[in-house]
C-alpha cells in the first residue's frame, strides 16, 4: 500500500517492497542472485527442494521456477501494467490485487524520465558504421566475392541475395588487412547497424571470426524475432548462421550477458536454447536452465550446430528433431551432459565450414 508521510505526501512504493513484505524470503540470495522459494505456481510442495526464486535488480522484479518453467518479469522503467505471468505469480503466493496494485499505480505515475531514459540507454546498442574497406557483396566483384557466394550456398545453404552481406576489401587503409577476404555478417536493430562479424574465407587465419573493437555486451542478432507476435518457440543459439535459418536469436558466443538476457526476456515466446555440441556449448545450456528456459538437444549425429545439420539433413528434419528433443529442468540438465562434448575432447575436429580461398592471403 502507499504510505503517507508527515507532510501528507504519498511515499513511492515498489513491487519489490510488496513482494518482500508478503512473501517469506531468505535473508540472502544464492550465488546466482535468486531468493529461493518453493514454487506456488506448480505447487510442488518442495518435493525437489526450493526450485523457484525471486530476483531484484534496480526496481525490476523477476521470478523463475526451475521445476515448471514459469517465468515472470516486471520492469518499472517500461511503464507498463503488470504482465499476466506476474499476476499469476503473485496470486499463487496469496497476494491480493489490493496488495500489489498501489505499487503498479505508483510506477505508472512515476515521471522520472531521466532515470527511465538512462536505464533504457544502458541496454540499447550504439549505432556504428562500416569502415570504407567493407562494401556490399556482389557477383560482379573479385574472386573473393564469388568465393563468398559459393561458401554461403554450399556450406551454409543460404542464397546470398536473401540478406545484405558484405565483404572485406584490400585497400591502402591500414585496417583493411585484418578484414580482407572475410565475409561480413551485419547485425541491425531498428534498421541501424550496431555490430558486424567477419568470417574468414581463406582457411589460413587463426581466428575464423573477427569482430570490431566496439562494445558487444548488449548486442545480439535477431532483435526483430524477439518482438514477433507468435506462440512459436524463440530459439537462442551461439552463431549468426544458426539464428538466420531458425529465425531466432544469436548471442555470438557461449555465454549470454545480462544485457542480452534483458533483451531476450522482452519476448513472451517460449525460449529454447540450442547449444553447440562441441566446445563450450554446455555453458550456454547451463545458463538457460538457470533462467528457467528450455534446452534442445536434437538428434543430428556429429553435426556441431543447427546450420551444419540443415546442410547435411535438410531444414525440415532439423526443425522436427529440435522440437521433439526439447526438454526442461532436470531432464534437460541430464541430456546436456551427454549432448555437449568438452572442448579438449574435440580439438582435433576440423570444421567442415572452413574453406580455402582462391589464393593465400
C-alpha positions in Angstrom: 0.0 0.0 0.0 1.0 3.7 -0.3 2.2 5.1 2.9 1.5 8.8 3.8 4.4 10.8 5.2 4.2 13.5 7.9 3.8 16.1 5.0 0.8 14.3 3.6 2.6 13.1 0.5 2.3 9.5 -0.6 5.6 7.6 -0.5 6.6 5.7 -3.6 6.3 2.0 -3.0 7.8 -0.6 -5.3 6.8 -4.1 -6.3 10.0 -5.4 -4.7 8.9 -3.9 -1.3 5.5 -5.6 -1.7 7.0 -9.0 -2.5 9.4 -8.8 0.4 6.6 -7.7 2.7 4.2 -10.5 1.8 6.4 -13.5 0.8 8.9 -15.0 3.3 12.3 -14.8 1.5 15.8 -15.9 2.7 18.0 -13.2 4.2 20.5 -13.5 1.4 20.2 -14.6 -2.3 22.0 -17.6 -3.7 25.2 -17.5 -5.8 23.1 -16.5 -8.9 21.2 -13.7 -7.1 18.0 -15.6 -6.6 16.0 -15.6 -3.3 14.9 -19.2 -3.3 11.3 -20.3 -2.6 9.1 -23.2 -3.1 7.0 -22.6 -6.3 3.4 -22.0 -5.6 2.5 -21.9 -9.3 3.2 -25.6 -9.9 2.6 -26.3 -6.2 5.3 -29.0 -6.0 5.3 -28.8 -2.2 9.0 -28.7 -2.1 9.5 -32.3 -3.1 12.6 -31.3 -5.0 13.6 -28.6 -2.7 13.3 -24.9 -3.3 13.3 -24.8 -7.1 12.0 -21.3 -7.7 13.2 -17.9 -6.8 12.7 -14.1 -6.9 15.3 -11.8 -8.2 15.6 -8.0 -7.8 17.6 -5.5 -9.8 17.1 -1.8 -9.6 13.4 -2.0 -9.2 13.0 -4.9 -11.6 11.3 -8.0 -10.2 11.9 -11.4 -11.8 10.5 -14.8 -11.0 11.6 -18.2 -12.3 10.7 -21.7 -11.4 13.3 -24.3 -12.5 10.7 -27.1 -12.0 7.7 -26.0 -14.0 9.4 -23.3 -16.1 7.1 -20.5 -15.1 8.7 -17.1 -15.5 7.6 -13.5 -14.9 9.2 -10.1 -15.1 8.2 -6.6 -14.1 10.4 -3.7 -15.2 9.2 -0.3 -13.9 11.2 1.6 -16.4 8.9 0.3 -19.2 5.9 2.0 -17.6 3.6 -0.9 -18.4 0.9 -2.7 -16.4 1.7 -5.9 -14.6 2.0 -8.8 -17.0 -0.4 -11.8 -16.8 2.5 -14.0 -15.8 3.4 -11.8 -12.9 -0.2 -11.6 -11.8 -0.3 -15.4 -11.8 2.8 -15.5 -9.8 1.6 -13.1 -7.1 -1.8 -14.7 -6.9 -0.1 -18.1 -6.4 1.7 -16.7 -3.4 -1.7 -15.4 -2.0 -1.2 -11.8 -2.8 -4.4 -9.9 -3.5 -4.9 -7.2 -6.1 -5.1 -4.6 -3.4 -1.7 -5.7 -2.1 0.3 -5.1 -5.4 -1.9 -2.7 -7.3 -0.8 0.5 -5.5 2.8 -0.3 -6.4 1.9 -0.6 -10.1 -0.1 2.7 -10.0 2.9 4.3 -8.3 5.2 3.0 -11.0 3.0 4.2 -13.8 2.6 7.6 -12.3 6.4 8.0 -11.8 7.5 10.5 -14.4 11.2 10.4 -13.6 12.0 10.4 -17.3 15.7 10.9 -16.9 16.1 7.7 -14.8 13.9 5.8 -17.2 15.9 7.0 -20.3 19.2 6.3 -18.6 18.2 2.7 -17.9 17.0 2.1 -21.4 20.1 3.6 -22.9 22.2 1.2 -20.9 20.6 -1.7 -22.8 20.4 0.0 -26.2 23.3 -0.9 -28.6 25.1 2.0 -30.1 24.8 2.6 -33.8 28.1 2.0 -35.8 29.2 2.1 -39.4 31.3 0.1 -41.8 34.9 1.2 -42.4 35.5 2.2 -46.1 37.1 -1.1 -47.0 33.9 -3.1 -46.2 31.5 -2.9 -49.1 28.4 -4.9 -50.3 28.9 -8.4 -51.7 28.4 -8.5 -55.4 28.6 -11.2 -58.2 30.5 -8.6 -60.3 33.4 -8.3 -57.8 36.7 -10.0 -57.5 37.4 -13.7 -56.8 36.6 -13.5 -53.2 33.1 -12.2 -54.0 32.5 -15.5 -55.8 34.2 -17.4 -53.0 31.8 -15.9 -50.5 28.7 -16.6 -52.7 29.8 -20.2 -53.1 30.6 -20.5 -49.4 27.1 -19.3 -48.5 25.4 -21.6 -51.0 27.4 -24.8 -50.5 28.4 -24.7 -46.8 25.7 -22.6 -45.2 22.7 -23.4 -47.5 22.0 -19.6 -47.9 21.2 -17.7 -51.1 23.4 -14.6 -50.9 20.7 -12.4 -52.3 18.4 -13.1 -49.4 20.4 -10.9 -46.9 22.6 -7.8 -47.2 26.0 -9.5 -47.0 29.3 -7.5 -47.2 32.9 -8.3 -47.9 36.2 -7.0 -46.6 38.3 -5.5 -49.4 42.0 -4.9 -49.9 42.8 -1.2 -49.9 45.6 1.1 -48.7 43.8 1.7 -45.5 45.9 0.3 -42.6 42.9 -1.6 -41.1 41.9 -3.4 -44.3 44.4 -6.3 -44.0 42.6 -7.8 -41.0 39.3 -7.7 -42.8 40.3 -8.6 -46.3 38.7 -11.8 -47.7 36.2 -12.0 -44.8 32.5 -12.4 -45.4 30.9 -9.7 -43.3 27.7 -10.6 -41.3 25.9 -7.4 -40.4 23.7 -7.0 -37.3 20.9 -4.4 -37.3 18.5 -3.1 -34.8 15.6 -0.9 -36.0 17.3 -0.6 -39.3 20.5 0.7 -37.9 23.9 -1.2 -38.0 25.0 -2.0 -34.4 27.6 -4.7 -35.0 29.2 -7.0 -37.5 31.4 -10.0 -37.7 33.8 -11.2 -40.4 34.1 -14.9 -41.3 37.4 -15.9 -42.8 37.2 -17.3 -46.4 40.8 -18.4 -46.8 41.2 -21.1 -44.2 44.6 -19.8 -43.3 43.8 -17.4 -40.4 44.0 -18.4 -36.7 40.7 -16.6 -36.0 37.8 -17.8 -38.1 35.6 -14.9 -36.8 36.7 -11.3 -36.3 34.7 -8.6 -34.5 35.3 -4.8 -34.4 36.6 -3.2 -31.3 33.3 -1.9 -30.0 31.2 -2.9 -27.0 29.2 -6.0 -27.6 27.6 -6.9 -24.3 24.2 -5.6 -25.4 24.4 -6.9 -29.0 22.7 -9.9 -30.4 21.4 -11.0 -33.8 17.7 -11.2 -34.3 16.1 -8.3 -32.4 13.1 -8.4 -34.7 12.4 -12.0 -33.8 12.1 -11.1 -30.1 9.1 -8.9 -30.7 7.4 -11.2 -33.2 3.8 -11.9 -32.1 3.6 -15.7 -32.2 3.5 -18.7 -29.8 6.3 -20.4 -31.6 9.4 -21.0 -29.6 12.2 -18.4 -29.7 15.4 -20.3 -30.5 18.6 -19.0 -28.9 21.8 -20.1 -30.4 25.5 -19.2 -30.5 26.1 -18.4 -34.2 24.7 -16.0 -36.7 24.1 -18.7 -39.4 22.1 -20.9 -37.0 19.9 -18.0 -36.0 19.3 -16.9 -39.6 18.0 -20.4 -40.6 15.9 -20.8 -37.4 14.6 -17.1 -37.4 15.9 -17.0 -33.8 18.5 -15.1 -31.8 22.3 -15.4 -31.8 24.2 -14.4 -28.7 27.5 -14.6 -30.7 29.3 -16.6 -28.0 29.0 -19.4 -25.5 27.6 -17.2 -22.7 24.9 -14.6 -22.5 25.5 -11.2 -21.0 22.9 -9.7 -18.6 22.1 -7.2 -21.3 21.3 -10.0 -23.8 19.2 -11.7 -21.3 17.3 -8.5 -20.8 16.5 -8.2 -24.5 15.5 -11.9 -24.8 13.2 -11.7 -21.8 11.2 -9.0 -23.6 9.8 -11.8 -25.7 6.7 -13.6 -24.4 7.6 -16.6 -26.6 8.8 -19.9 -25.1 12.6 -19.7 -25.0 14.6 -22.7 -26.2 18.4 -22.7 -26.2 20.2 -25.0 -28.7 23.8 -25.3 -27.6 26.7 -26.2 -29.9 27.7 -29.8 -29.4 31.4 -29.1 -29.3 33.4 -26.6 -27.4 31.7 -24.6 -24.6 28.1 -25.2 -25.6 27.3 -26.5 -22.2 27.9 -23.1 -20.7 25.0 -21.5 -22.7 22.8 -24.5 -21.9 23.5 -24.2 -18.2 22.6 -20.5 -18.3 19.3 -21.4 -20.0 18.4 -23.8 -17.1 19.3 -21.1 -14.5 16.9 -18.8 -16.3 14.1 -21.4 -16.4 14.3 -21.7 -20.2 14.1 -25.0 -22.2 17.0 -26.7 -23.9 17.0 -28.7 -27.1 19.5 -31.5 -27.8 18.5 -32.5 -31.4 19.4 -35.8 -33.0 21.9 -34.5 -35.5 24.7 -37.1 -35.5 28.1 -35.5 -35.4 26.9 -32.1 -36.6 28.2 -29.2 -34.4 25.2 -26.9 -34.7 21.8 -26.4 -36.4 23.3 -24.9 -39.5 25.5 -27.8 -40.1 22.6 -30.2 -39.5 20.5 -28.2 -42.0 23.2 -28.6 -44.7 23.5 -32.3 -44.0 19.9 -33.4 -43.2 17.7 -30.6 -44.5 15.8 -27.9 -42.7 12.5 -29.9 -42.3 14.2 -32.8 -40.4 16.4 -30.4 -38.4 13.4 -28.4 -37.2 11.5 -31.6 -36.4 14.3 -33.0 -34.3 14.8 -29.7 -32.5 11.1 -29.7 -31.5 11.0 -33.3 -30.4 14.1 -33.1 -28.4 13.3 -30.1 -26.3 13.5 -30.5 -22.5 13.2 -28.6 -19.2 14.7 -28.8 -15.7 16.4 -32.0 -14.5 15.9 -33.9 -17.7 17.4 -31.1 -19.8 20.4 -31.0 -17.4 20.9 -34.7 -17.8 20.7 -34.7 -21.6 23.1 -31.8 -21.8 25.9 -33.9 -20.2 25.6 -36.4 -23.0 25.0 -33.9 -25.8 27.7 -31.3 -25.3 31.2 -32.7 -25.7 34.1 -30.9 -23.8 36.4 -28.7 -25.9 39.5 -30.7 -25.1 38.0 -33.9 -26.4 37.3 -32.3 -29.8 40.3 -30.0 -30.5 41.3 -32.2 -33.5 37.9 -32.0 -35.2 38.2 -29.8 -38.3 35.0 -27.8 -39.0 33.6 -28.6 -42.5 32.8 -24.9 -42.7 36.5 -23.9 -43.4 37.1 -23.1 -47.0 40.2 -22.4 -49.0 40.1 -19.1 -50.8 41.2 -18.7 -54.4 44.7 -17.7 -53.2 46.5 -17.3 -49.9 46.3 -14.0 -48.0 
